[in-house]
Amino acid sequence: MDEAMAAWACAVAEAELAEPLARRWTHSQGVARRAMGLAGVVGGDAELLISAAILHDVGYAPRLAITGFHPLDGARFLRDTHAADERLVRLVANHSFALLEAEERGLRAVLETEFPLLDDQRLVDALVYCDMTTTPDGQVTTVDSRLAEITGRYGSDSLVGRFIRRASPDILAAVGRVEAALAAQPR
């Protein structure tokens, strides 16, 4: 990957999110900043991770919200409108254990068929880490605080609340793996 992908991804995300969803855009920028700090963990895939981080919530853009499930809407937009890199599209489609939320929405088979989960666990974990340690306002937070914030915002009995409850063990494990990889990096 080259820096052109990340620059393109930033321009696309900004065009879709900055005006209609300023807070979502701020969150996406914060997630991308977190991704920039993981180059040592993901090596040659750093630009791919940064691109996925800035684009992970693009499906929330009002004009793209076809199904109302932002990972699927965003991935379809990136694939169909931009012919984006397949690994990038699959990361966006499956970010932060989206398959579990897709199941809650009756869309799991659709998501799995169109956008199979990427086989690179370190990239999948890295994107989870970036998303789940960044507040809606783009600030760094702990995973526990982020999970509590999501539950509080949506309600524990809502579709998203149920999804977060189910996904929490996997989210905590992914964040733990990334934190261990970061701790093992030479200083």
C-alpha positions as CSV (number, residue, x, y, z in Angstrom):
1,M,0.0,0.0,0.0
2,D,1.1,3.5,-0.6
3,E,0.3,6.8,1.0
4,A,-2.1,7.6,-1.9
5,M,-4.6,5.2,-0.5
6,A,-4.8,6.9,2.8
7,A,-5.0,10.3,1.2
8,W,-7.9,9.1,-1.1
9,A,-9.6,7.5,1.9
10,C,-9.4,10.7,3.9
11,A,-10.9,12.7,1.1
12,V,-13.8,10.3,0.6
13,A,-14.6,10.1,4.3
14,E,-14.4,13.9,4.7
15,A,-16.7,14.4,1.6
16,E,-19.3,12.0,3.0
17,L,-19.2,12.8,6.7
18,A,-17.7,16.2,7.5
19,E,-20.8,18.3,6.8
20,P,-23.8,16.1,7.5
21,L,-22.2,14.2,10.5
22,A,-19.5,16.4,12.0
23,R,-19.2,14.3,15.2
24,R,-18.9,11.1,13.2
25,W,-16.2,12.7,11.1
26,T,-14.3,13.7,14.3
27,H,-14.6,10.2,15.6
28,S,-13.3,8.8,12.3
29,Q,-10.3,11.2,12.4
30,G,-9.5,10.0,15.9
31,V,-9.7,6.4,14.9
32,A,-7.3,7.1,12.0
33,R,-4.9,8.8,14.4
34,R,-4.9,5.7,16.6
35,A,-4.2,3.6,13.5
36,M,-1.1,5.7,12.7
37,G,0.3,4.6,16.0
38,L,0.1,0.9,15.0
39,A,2.6,0.8,12.1
40,G,4.9,-1.4,14.2
41,V,2.1,-3.9,14.8
42,V,0.8,-4.1,11.2
43,G,4.0,-3.4,9.3
44,G,3.5,-3.0,5.6
45,D,-0.3,-2.8,6.0
46,A,-0.2,0.5,7.9
47,E,-1.7,2.5,5.0
48,L,-4.5,-0.1,4.6
49,L,-5.3,0.1,8.4
50,I,-5.3,3.9,8.3
51,S,-7.5,3.9,5.3
52,A,-10.0,1.5,6.9
53,A,-9.9,3.5,10.1
54,I,-10.9,6.8,8.4
55,L,-13.5,5.1,6.3
56,H,-15.0,2.6,8.9
57,D,-18.1,4.7,9.6
58,V,-18.6,6.2,6.1
59,G,-21.8,4.1,5.8
60,Y,-23.5,6.4,8.3
61,A,-23.5,9.2,5.7
62,P,-27.2,10.0,5.0
63,R,-27.0,9.5,1.3
64,L,-25.3,6.1,1.7
65,A,-27.6,4.7,4.4
66,I,-29.6,2.2,2.2
67,T,-30.0,-0.7,4.6
68,G,-29.4,1.4,7.8
69,F,-26.5,-0.9,8.7
70,H,-23.5,1.3,8.3
71,P,-20.8,-1.4,7.8
72,L,-22.7,-2.9,4.9
73,D,-23.8,0.4,3.4
74,G,-20.2,1.7,3.6
75,A,-18.7,-1.4,2.1
76,R,-21.1,-1.4,-0.8
77,F,-20.4,2.3,-1.4
78,L,-16.6,1.7,-1.4
79,R,-16.9,-1.4,-3.7
80,D,-19.6,-0.1,-6.1
81,T,-18.8,3.6,-6.4
82,H,-15.0,3.6,-5.9
83,A,-13.9,0.0,-6.8
84,A,-11.8,0.2,-3.6
85,D,-9.2,-2.3,-2.6
86,E,-11.0,-5.6,-1.6
87,R,-9.2,-5.9,1.7
88,L,-10.1,-2.3,2.6
89,V,-13.8,-3.0,1.8
90,R,-13.8,-6.2,3.8
91,L,-12.3,-4.4,6.8
92,V,-14.9,-1.7,6.7
93,A,-17.7,-4.2,6.3
94,N,-16.6,-6.3,9.2
95,H,-15.2,-3.7,11.6
96,S,-15.7,-4.2,15.3
97,F,-17.4,-7.5,15.0
98,A,-20.1,-6.3,12.7
99,L,-21.1,-9.8,11.9
100,L,-22.7,-10.0,15.4
101,E,-24.7,-6.8,14.8
102,A,-25.6,-8.1,11.3
103,E,-27.0,-11.2,12.9
104,E,-29.2,-9.0,15.2
105,R,-30.5,-7.2,12.1
106,G,-31.1,-10.3,10.1
107,L,-28.2,-9.4,7.7
108,R,-25.5,-11.8,8.7
109,A,-25.8,-14.1,5.6
110,V,-25.8,-11.0,3.4
111,L,-22.7,-9.5,5.0
112,E,-20.8,-12.9,5.1
113,T,-21.6,-13.6,1.4
114,E,-20.8,-10.2,0.0
115,F,-17.8,-9.3,2.3
116,P,-16.2,-12.4,3.9
117,L,-14.2,-11.6,7.1
118,L,-10.5,-10.9,6.3
119,D,-8.2,-13.7,7.3
120,D,-5.6,-11.4,8.8
121,Q,-6.3,-11.4,12.5
122,R,-3.8,-8.6,13.3
123,L,-5.5,-6.2,10.9
124,V,-9.0,-7.1,12.2
125,D,-7.8,-6.7,15.8
126,A,-6.0,-3.4,15.0
127,L,-9.2,-1.8,13.6
128,V,-11.2,-3.0,16.6
129,Y,-8.6,-1.5,18.9
130,C,-8.6,1.8,17.0
131,D,-12.4,2.1,17.0
132,M,-13.0,0.8,20.5
133,T,-10.4,3.1,22.1
134,T,-11.6,6.3,20.5
135,T,-14.6,8.4,21.8
136,P,-17.3,9.8,19.6
137,D,-15.4,13.1,19.9
138,G,-12.2,11.6,18.6
139,Q,-10.3,11.4,21.9
140,V,-8.4,8.4,23.3
141,T,-10.3,6.3,25.9
142,T,-10.2,2.9,27.5
143,V,-12.1,0.0,25.9
144,D,-14.2,-0.3,29.1
145,S,-15.2,3.3,28.9
146,R,-16.0,3.1,25.2
147,L,-18.2,0.0,25.7
148,A,-20.0,1.7,28.5
149,E,-20.5,4.9,26.4
150,I,-22.0,2.9,23.5
151,T,-24.3,1.0,25.9
152,G,-25.4,4.3,27.5
153,R,-26.0,6.1,24.2
154,Y,-28.1,3.3,22.7
155,G,-29.6,1.7,25.8
156,S,-28.8,-1.8,27.0
157,D,-32.0,-3.3,25.5
158,S,-31.6,-1.8,22.1
159,L,-30.4,-3.7,19.1
160,V,-26.9,-2.0,19.4
161,G,-27.0,-2.6,23.2
162,R,-27.6,-6.3,22.7
163,F,-24.9,-6.4,20.0
164,I,-22.3,-4.7,22.3
165,R,-23.1,-7.1,25.1
166,R,-22.6,-10.1,22.8
167,A,-19.4,-8.6,21.2
168,S,-17.8,-7.3,24.4
169,P,-15.7,-10.5,25.1
170,D,-14.4,-10.5,21.5
171,I,-13.7,-6.7,21.6
172,L,-11.9,-7.0,24.9
173,A,-9.8,-9.9,23.5
174,A,-8.9,-8.0,20.3
175,V,-7.9,-4.9,22.2
176,G,-5.8,-7.1,24.6
177,R,-4.0,-8.7,21.7
178,V,-3.1,-5.3,20.2
179,E,-2.0,-3.9,23.6
180,A,0.2,-7.0,24.1
181,A,1.7,-6.5,20.6
182,L,2.3,-2.8,21.3
183,A,4.0,-3.7,24.7
184,A,6.3,-6.1,22.8
185,Q,7.5,-3.5,20.4
186,P,11.1,-2.3,20.9
187,R,11.3,1.1,22.5
